[in-house]
Amino acid sequence: MKRGRGRTSRIRRQKLFRSSVSRGVNESYKPEFIEFKKWLKDRKFEDTNLIPACFPGTGRGLMSKTSLREGQMIISLPESCLLTTDTVIRSYLGTYIAKCQPPPSPLLALCTFLVSEKHAGDQSLWKPYLDILPKAYTCPVCLEPKVVNLFPEPLKAKAEEQRARVQGFFSSSRDFFSSLQPLFSEAVENIFSYSALLWAWCTVNTRAVYMKHGQRKCFSPEPDTYALAPYLDLLNHSPDVQIKASFNEKTRCYEVRTASGCRKHEQVFICYGPHDNQRLLLEYGFVSIQNPHACVYVSADLLVKYLPSTDKQMNKKISILKDHDFIDTCWKKILLGEIISDTNEKRSLVIAQKICHYFIEETNAMLQKVSHMKDEEVALVNQLTLVETLWTEELKILQASDEILNSLQTPFR
């Protein structure tokens, strides 16, 4: 059950999106951005196209100072501005990483550097960048368990996996942190706390761009593909935007070109990928309104519940379909109108609508529950609003799907 992706619906979404988020308030005058601009200039980067601004709906982002044409370079960030494992190796941490056994992962190296530099405060060479990073994040691992418990079941399971993964990351990193004690007068346990590492992990996970590095013996075999790109990482996500972004080996700059134009004083976006809202919330901590990739997940267990109970081989069939990734394909065929046979078509549409009604009822119930919690849990209003937005967007998909299923059943009535 997904949104339409036609050209007309895309243009309509773009107009809707522009009207709701294009009115930005310039933030370049703020002290932290003045210092950040000086810091970037010292590293050979000056931007004439964009300025930092705050936008309703998306928060802090970048606004165009002039009209941008299709294919225009909007950012060319020198390698000297990028924070990568090369940066970490060249720093005071390099010696400790080189002699650490087992070798730390590239991700751990970056997170350790972020925590250490943040702890250094005014002494950090990266302070102007650190000062504009979020103080907190809204990835599921950062949310209260009672809020995560309100997620749709597939997302809840992934959120719990995420939390376990980050906790395991912290536990397995303690020996490495202990080896860094000679660098600090304060106990490393106080510096590299779980909350500090969580902040660093979220910073890398939500803001890093892809930049491949060669395998080095001082790191574990995990892919070394992260790069934090100051200023560039202020660009927010829009699913309808097309851009080209990569590190140019010749210019030694990370370059972003827009594949679509942008008017003066509008917010400039990039696209993080064709992700549905559950994926966006899991990986980046937000939900995209009018997302053409949004969908509602139907589990195999729910299919079994609504499929004919007289079929004794149903569980085996579902297992085979699941193993070969055919469940999703079959439902797409039905919703796209591909007729298998009149009898099966009618039966499939009836089952699909029953499932749709089940989800609509569940979604409405969850929205009521979230609304009540917002009244009772004032401190969690922002987190609950995020969950409310997710369920609201899923309800829109279900209501649209119900209308489509109704119209598809007309010939059989």
C-alpha positions as CSV (number, residue, x, y, z in Angstrom):
1,M,0.0,0.0,0.0
2,K,2.0,3.0,-1.3
3,R,1.4,6.5,-2.4
4,G,1.0,7.5,-6.1
5,R,4.3,8.4,-7.8
6,G,3.0,9.9,-11.1
7,R,4.3,13.2,-12.4
8,T,1.1,15.1,-11.6
9,S,1.1,13.9,-7.9
10,R,4.8,14.8,-7.7
11,I,4.2,18.4,-8.9
12,R,1.3,18.7,-6.5
13,R,3.5,17.5,-3.6
14,Q,6.3,19.9,-4.6
15,K,3.9,22.9,-4.5
16,L,2.4,21.8,-1.2
17,F,5.9,21.3,0.2
18,R,7.2,24.7,-1.0
19,S,4.2,26.5,0.4
20,S,4.7,24.9,3.9
21,V,8.5,25.1,4.3
22,S,9.9,27.8,2.0
23,R,9.5,30.8,4.3
24,G,12.8,30.7,6.1
25,V,14.2,33.1,8.7
26,N,17.8,34.0,8.2
27,E,20.1,32.7,11.0
28,S,23.5,33.7,9.5
29,Y,23.7,36.7,12.0
30,K,23.7,34.4,15.0
31,P,27.1,34.2,16.9
32,E,27.5,30.4,16.3
33,F,27.1,30.8,12.6
34,I,29.4,33.9,12.4
35,E,32.1,31.8,14.1
36,F,31.3,28.8,11.9
37,K,31.6,30.9,8.7
38,K,35.1,32.1,9.9
39,W,36.1,28.5,10.6
40,L,35.0,27.4,7.1
41,K,36.8,30.3,5.5
42,D,40.0,29.4,7.3
43,R,39.6,26.0,5.6
44,K,39.2,27.5,2.2
45,F,35.4,27.3,1.9
46,E,33.1,30.3,1.2
47,D,29.5,29.9,0.0
48,T,27.9,32.5,-2.2
49,N,24.7,30.4,-3.0
50,L,23.2,29.5,0.4
51,I,22.7,30.9,3.9
52,P,21.6,29.1,7.1
53,A,17.9,29.7,8.0
54,C,15.2,28.2,10.2
55,F,12.1,26.9,8.4
56,P,8.7,25.9,9.7
57,G,8.3,22.1,9.6
58,T,11.9,21.2,9.0
59,G,13.8,23.5,11.4
60,R,17.3,24.6,10.6
61,G,18.4,24.3,6.9
62,L,20.0,26.2,4.0
63,M,18.2,28.9,2.0
64,S,19.1,30.0,-1.5
65,K,20.4,33.5,-1.9
66,T,19.7,33.5,-5.6
67,S,17.8,31.3,-8.0
68,L,19.6,28.0,-8.7
69,R,19.4,26.4,-12.1
70,E,19.3,22.8,-12.9
71,G,22.7,21.1,-12.8
72,Q,24.3,24.0,-10.9
73,M,26.9,23.3,-8.2
74,I,25.4,24.3,-4.9
75,I,28.2,23.2,-2.6
76,S,31.9,22.3,-3.2
77,L,33.3,21.5,0.2
78,P,37.1,21.1,0.4
79,E,38.6,18.0,1.9
80,S,40.1,20.1,4.6
81,C,36.6,20.7,6.0
82,L,35.6,17.0,6.1
83,L,35.9,14.9,9.3
84,T,36.9,11.4,8.4
85,T,39.0,8.6,9.8
86,D,42.0,10.3,8.1
87,T,41.3,13.2,10.5
88,V,41.2,10.9,13.5
89,I,44.4,9.1,12.5
90,R,46.3,12.4,12.1
91,S,45.1,13.5,15.5
92,Y,46.3,12.7,19.1
93,L,44.2,9.6,18.9
94,G,46.2,8.1,16.0
95,T,48.9,6.5,18.2
96,Y,46.4,4.9,20.4
97,I,44.4,3.5,17.5
98,A,47.5,2.1,15.8
99,K,48.4,0.0,18.9
100,C,44.9,-1.0,19.9
101,Q,44.1,-4.7,19.8
102,P,41.7,-5.7,18.5
103,P,41.6,-2.8,16.1
104,P,38.7,-0.4,16.6
105,S,36.1,0.1,13.9
106,P,36.1,3.2,11.7
107,L,32.8,4.2,13.3
108,L,34.3,3.9,16.8
109,A,37.2,6.1,15.8
110,L,34.9,8.8,14.6
111,C,32.6,8.6,17.6
112,T,35.6,8.7,20.0
113,F,37.0,11.8,18.2
114,L,33.6,13.6,18.4
115,V,33.3,12.9,22.2
116,S,36.9,13.8,22.9
117,E,36.6,17.1,20.9
118,K,33.3,18.0,22.5
119,H,34.9,17.4,25.9
120,A,37.8,19.7,24.9
121,G,35.4,22.6,24.6
122,D,37.1,25.9,23.7
123,Q,40.4,24.0,23.1
124,S,38.9,22.0,20.2
125,L,39.9,23.0,16.7
126,W,36.4,21.7,15.7
127,K,34.5,23.8,18.2
128,P,32.7,26.0,15.6
129,Y,31.3,22.9,13.9
130,L,30.5,21.1,17.1
131,D,28.6,24.2,18.3
132,I,26.0,24.0,15.5
133,L,25.4,20.2,15.8
134,P,22.2,19.1,17.5
135,K,22.4,18.8,21.2
136,A,20.0,15.9,21.2
137,Y,18.5,13.5,18.5
138,T,15.2,11.9,17.9
139,C,16.3,8.5,16.6
140,P,14.3,5.7,18.3
141,V,17.4,4.8,20.4
142,C,17.1,8.2,22.0
143,L,13.4,8.1,22.7
144,E,11.7,6.9,25.9
145,P,10.7,3.2,25.8
146,K,7.1,4.1,26.5
147,V,7.2,6.2,23.3
148,V,8.9,3.5,21.2
149,N,6.2,1.1,22.4
150,L,3.7,3.2,20.4
151,F,5.4,2.4,17.1
152,P,4.0,0.1,14.5
153,E,5.2,-3.4,15.2
154,P,7.8,-3.7,12.4
155,L,9.4,-0.3,13.4
156,K,9.2,-1.2,17.1
157,A,11.2,-4.4,16.5
158,K,13.8,-2.5,14.5
159,A,14.0,0.2,17.2
160,E,14.7,-2.4,19.8
161,E,17.4,-3.9,17.6
162,Q,18.9,-0.4,17.2
163,R,18.9,0.1,21.0
164,A,20.6,-3.3,21.6
165,R,23.1,-2.6,18.9
166,V,24.1,0.8,20.3
167,Q,24.3,-0.6,23.9
168,G,26.5,-3.4,22.6
169,F,28.7,-0.9,20.7
170,F,29.2,1.0,24.0
171,S,30.0,-2.1,26.0
172,S,32.5,-3.5,23.5
173,S,34.2,-0.1,23.3
174,R,35.1,0.3,27.0
175,D,38.5,-1.3,26.8
176,F,39.5,1.1,24.0
177,F,38.3,4.0,26.0
178,S,40.3,2.9,29.0
179,S,43.4,2.8,26.8
180,L,43.0,6.6,26.3
181,Q,43.3,7.5,29.9
182,P,46.8,9.0,29.5
183,L,45.2,11.7,27.3
184,F,42.9,13.0,30.0
185,S,43.1,14.2,33.6
186,E,39.5,13.2,34.2
187,A,38.4,9.6,34.4
188,V,37.6,8.3,30.9
189,E,34.4,6.7,32.4
190,N,33.1,10.2,32.9
191,I,34.1,11.4,29.5
192,F,33.0,8.4,27.4
193,S,29.7,7.8,29.0
194,Y,26.8,6.0,27.3
195,S,25.0,9.3,26.7
196,A,28.1,10.9,25.2
197,L,28.7,7.9,22.9
198,L,25.0,7.9,21.9
199,W,25.2,11.5,20.9
200,A,28.3,10.8,18.8
201,W,26.7,7.7,17.2
202,C,23.6,9.6,16.2
203,T,25.7,12.4,14.8
204,V,27.5,10.0,12.5
205,N,24.5,7.9,11.7
206,T,22.2,10.9,10.8
207,R,24.6,13.3,9.3
208,A,27.5,11.5,7.6
209,V,27.8,11.4,3.8
210,Y,29.2,8.4,1.9
211,M,32.9,8.6,1.1
212,K,34.8,5.4,0.6
213,H,38.3,4.9,2.1
214,G,40.8,2.1,1.6
215,Q,41.1,-0.6,4.1
216,R,43.7,0.1,6.8
217,K,45.3,-2.4,9.3
218,C,44.7,-0.1,12.2
219,F,40.9,-0.5,11.8
220,S,38.7,-3.6,11.9
221,P,37.4,-4.9,8.5
222,E,34.1,-2.9,8.6
223,P,33.6,-0.6,5.6
224,D,35.2,2.8,6.1
225,T,32.6,4.9,4.3
226,Y,31.7,7.8,6.7
227,A,32.5,11.5,6.3
228,L,31.0,14.3,8.3
229,A,30.6,17.3,6.0
230,P,30.2,20.6,8.0
231,Y,27.8,23.0,6.4
232,L,26.7,20.5,3.8
233,D,25.0,18.5,6.5
234,L,22.6,21.4,7.2
235,L,20.8,20.4,4.0
236,N,17.4,18.8,4.8
237,H,15.7,15.9,3.1
238,S,13.0,16.0,0.5
239,P,11.8,12.9,-1.3
240,D,11.0,14.9,-4.5
241,V,14.4,16.4,-5.0
242,Q,17.1,15.0,-7.2
243,I,20.8,15.8,-6.6
244,K,24.2,14.4,-7.5
245,A,26.6,14.2,-4.7
246,S,30.1,12.6,-4.4
247,F,33.7,13.3,-3.6
248,N,35.6,14.6,-6.6
249,E,39.1,13.0,-6.6
250,K,40.4,15.7,-9.0
251,T,39.3,18.8,-7.1
252,R,39.5,17.0,-3.7
253,C,36.1,18.4,-2.8
254,Y,32.8,16.9,-1.8
255,E,30.4,18.3,-4.4
256,V,26.7,18.6,-4.6
257,R,24.8,19.5,-7.8
258,T,21.1,20.0,-8.0
259,A,19.2,18.2,-10.7
260,S,16.3,20.5,-10.4
261,G,16.1,24.3,-10.0
262,C,15.3,26.3,-6.9
263,R,13.9,29.8,-6.6
264,K,15.5,32.6,-4.6
265,H,14.9,32.5,-0.8
266,E,13.6,28.9,-0.9
267,Q,14.9,26.1,1.2
268,V,17.4,23.9,-0.7
269,F,17.1,20.2,-0.2
270,I,18.9,17.0,-0.9
271,C,17.4,13.5,-0.9
272,Y,18.7,10.9,1.6
273,G,17.3,8.1,-0.6
274,P,13.9,6.6,-1.5
275,H,13.0,5.7,2.1
276,D,9.6,5.1,3.6
277,N,8.7,7.0,6.8
278,Q,9.5,4.1,9.1
279,R,13.0,3.9,7.7
280,L,13.4,7.7,7.9
281,L,12.3,7.7,11.5
282,L,14.6,4.8,12.4
283,E,17.7,6.1,10.7
284,Y,17.3,9.9,10.8
285,G,14.7,10.6,13.5
286,F,12.0,12.4,11.4
287,V,8.9,11.7,9.3
288,S,8.4,13.1,5.8
289,I,5.0,14.7,5.1
290,Q,3.5,13.7,1.7
291,N,6.3,11.1,1.2
292,P,5.7,9.2,-2.1
293,H,7.7,6.3,-0.7
294,A,5.6,6.0,2.4
295,C,3.9,2.6,3.0
296,V,2.1,0.4,5.5
297,Y,3.8,-2.9,6.3
298,V,1.6,-6.0,6.2
299,S,3.1,-8.9,8.2
300,A,2.9,-12.6,7.1
301,D,1.1,-13.3,10.4
302,L,-1.6,-10.9,9.5
303,L,-2.0,-12.4,6.1
304,V,-2.4,-15.8,7.7
305,K,-5.1,-14.4,9.9
306,Y,-7.2,-13.2,7.0
307,L,-6.5,-15.8,4.4
308,P,-8.9,-18.8,4.1
309,S,-8.5,-21.1,7.2
310,T,-9.6,-24.2,5.2
311,D,-6.2,-24.4,3.5
312,K,-4.1,-26.7,5.7
313,Q,-0.9,-25.9,3.8
314,M,-1.3,-22.1,4.4
315,N,1.6,-21.8,6.9
316,K,3.9,-23.7,4.6
317,K,2.9,-21.6,1.6
318,I,3.4,-18.4,3.5
319,S,6.8,-19.6,4.6
320,I,7.8,-20.3,1.0
321,L,6.5,-17.0,-0.2
322,K,8.4,-15.2,2.6
323,D,11.6,-17.0,1.9
324,H,11.5,-16.0,-1.7
325,D,10.3,-12.4,-1.1
326,F,7.1,-13.0,-3.0
327,I,4.6,-11.7,-0.5
328,D,5.2,-8.1,-1.3
329,T,5.2,-8.8,-5.0
330,C,1.8,-10.5,-4.9
331,W,0.2,-7.6,-3.1
332,K,1.7,-5.1,-5.5
333,K,0.1,-7.0,-8.4
334,I,-3.3,-6.8,-6.7
335,L,-3.2,-3.1,-5.8
336,L,-1.8,-2.2,-9.3
337,G,-4.8,-3.9,-10.9
338,E,-3.2,-7.0,-12.4
339,I,-5.9,-9.7,-12.8
340,I,-5.0,-13.2,-12.0
341,S,-8.5,-14.7,-12.4
342,D,-12.0,-13.3,-11.7
343,T,-12.5,-15.5,-8.7
344,N,-9.1,-14.9,-7.2
345,E,-9.3,-11.2,-8.1
346,K,-12.5,-10.8,-6.2
347,R,-11.3,-12.8,-3.2
348,S,-8.0,-10.9,-3.1
349,L,-9.7,-7.6,-3.1
350,V,-12.0,-8.6,-0.3
351,I,-9.1,-9.8,1.8
352,A,-7.1,-6.7,1.0
353,Q,-9.9,-4.5,2.1
354,K,-10.4,-6.4,5.3
355,I,-6.8,-6.0,6.1
356,C,-7.0,-2.3,5.2
357,H,-10.0,-1.9,7.6
358,Y,-8.1,-3.7,10.3
359,F,-5.2,-1.2,10.0
360,I,-7.5,1.8,9.8
361,E,-9.1,0.8,13.1
362,E,-5.7,0.1,14.7
363,T,-4.3,3.4,13.5
364,N,-7.2,5.4,14.8
365,A,-6.9,3.6,18.2
366,M,-3.2,4.4,18.3
367,L,-3.8,8.1,17.4
368,Q,-6.3,8.4,20.3
369,K,-3.8,6.7,22.7
370,V,-1.0,9.1,21.6
371,S,-3.4,12.1,22.0
372,H,-4.2,11.1,25.6
373,M,-0.6,10.6,26.4
374,K,0.3,14.1,25.1
375,D,-2.1,15.5,27.7
376,E,-0.6,13.3,30.5
377,E,3.1,13.3,29.6
378,V,3.9,16.9,29.0
379,A,7.7,16.3,29.0
380,L,7.3,13.9,26.1
381,V,5.1,16.0,23.9
382,N,7.8,16.4,21.2
383,Q,8.5,12.7,21.1
384,L,4.8,11.9,21.0
385,T,4.2,14.4,18.2
386,L,6.8,12.6,16.1
387,V,4.9,9.3,16.6
388,E,1.6,11.0,16.0
389,T,2.9,12.3,12.6
390,L,4.0,8.8,11.6
391,W,0.6,7.3,12.4
392,T,-1.2,10.2,10.7
393,E,0.7,9.7,7.5
394,E,0.0,5.9,7.6
395,L,-3.7,6.7,8.1
396,K,-3.7,8.8,4.9
397,I,-2.2,5.9,3.0
398,L,-4.8,3.4,4.4
399,Q,-7.7,5.7,3.6
400,A,-6.5,6.2,0.0
401,S,-6.0,2.5,-0.3
402,D,-9.5,1.8,0.9
403,E,-10.9,4.1,-1.8
404,I,-8.9,2.3,-4.5
405,L,-9.9,-1.1,-3.3
406,N,-13.6,0.0,-3.3
407,S,-13.3,1.2,-6.9
408,L,-11.5,-2.0,-8.0
409,Q,-14.4,-4.1,-6.6
410,T,-17.1,-2.2,-8.6
411,P,-17.0,-4.6,-11.6
412,F,-17.6,-7.6,-9.4
413,R,-20.7,-6.1,-7.7
